[in-house]
Amino acid sequence: MTSMSDFIPTGMNHSDFFIGCEFMTGSGKWRCTDIGTRVIVAVCLDDHPDDPSWYNGPPYAVSEHCFDEYDQQGCTPFPPPGPAKIAARSDADFDTRNPLFLQG
C-alpha cells in the first residue's frame, strides 16, 4: 500500500482482535488496547509517529476510541496476513488469545 487511497478494508471479526494487535482503517493505523464483550478499544498510531512514548499505557497519553461490530468490518490486520514475524517481547506482553502466541 503506497497511500491511504490504496486502502481496501478486508474486514475483521471481534475474535480477530487481541490486545496489542495493530490494524488499519480508512483513517490510519491503530493498536488494540482493550477488548469488551462487543467492542474493541484502540489508540491511533498516526497521532505522534515520531514519539512512541505517547502509546505507553494504560493510561495512554492519547485518546482511546471504541470500535463496535460495524466499525470492525472496516478494519484490516496490520501487517496484512502473511508470514508471521514476532518481535522480541517480555513474557508479560504476550496474550494467549494472540494467534501468533508461541508456547516455548
WOPEKA-V402158 format. One record per residue. NEAR is the number of other C-alpha atoms within 8 Angstrom. D_CENTER is the distance of its C-alpha to the mean C-alpha in whole Angstrom. Layout:
BEGIN
NEAR:D_CENTER
NEAR:D_CENTER
END
This chain:
BEGIN
5:17
4:20
6:19
9:17
4:20
7:19
8:16
4:17
11:14
8:14
9:13
12:11
9:13
10:12
5:13
6:10
12:7
12:8
11:7
7:6
10:4
11:2
13:4
13:8
11:10
8:14
6:13
10:11
12:8
13:5
13:3
16:4
11:8
9:10
12:11
7:14
4:17
8:16
11:13
15:9
13:9
13:7
13:8
11:9
11:9
8:12
6:14
8:16
7:15
4:18
6:18
8:15
5:16
9:15
10:12
9:14
6:14
4:15
5:17
10:15
8:17
9:15
6:14
10:12
7:12
8:12
11:11
9:14
10:15
7:16
8:13
13:11
11:14
12:13
13:9
12:9
11:7
10:7
7:10
6:12
6:13
5:16
4:17
5:15
4:15
5:14
4:15
4:17
6:16
6:18
5:19
5:18
6:14
9:14
9:13
6:16
6:14
10:11
5:13
6:14
9:15
4:19
3:22
2:24
END
